[in-house]
Amino acid sequence: MNQPKIGIIMGSKSDLHIMQDAADVLKELGVDYEITVISAHRTPDRMFSYARAAADRGLKVIIAGAGGAAHLPGMVASLTHLPVIGVPVKSSNSIDGWDSILSILQMPNGIPVATVALNAAKNAGILAAQILSTGDETIVQNLIAYKEELKRKVEESAASLED
């Protein structure tokens, strides 16, 4: 793997089954990433260090997944100039995921966090790749091919129903 451009972080390893979708789509799109666990509540010093050093280490975008109170994406966004994409995770202590969605979505002015749908880490990975694609033609071509494949699958499904 080359120098990662995307950081994927999550509040707990129990979120990995959701956040792995971001890693998988980034791999498919040819985008290098790193992945780790950082808790805003249980390891705040680790969160501060990670967020403050991310740009200097070459990261361009951070994808942060969190459930429950879901402070990780917003706190990381408050510590870096990098774009942060929040993935609300429906966790075992969640209120149907609404607590996570609102915690990530309702950020104060000046601290934006792009927010995808509940458990939609795949979309976070695609959005991160799209952000990087503004300066990387290879990623542009990979995204075009990815979306063409989505189109092909829909057309194939339609044809199978219409026959």
Secondary structure, DSSP 8 states (H G I E B T S, - for coil): --S-SEEEEESSGGGHHHHHHHHHHHHHTT--EEEEE--TTT-HHHHHHHHHHTTTTT--EEEEEEETT--HHHHHHHH-SS-EEEEEE--TTSSTTHHHHHHHH---TT---EE--TT-HHHHHHHHHHHHHTT-HHHHHHHHHHHHHHHHHHHHHHHHHH-
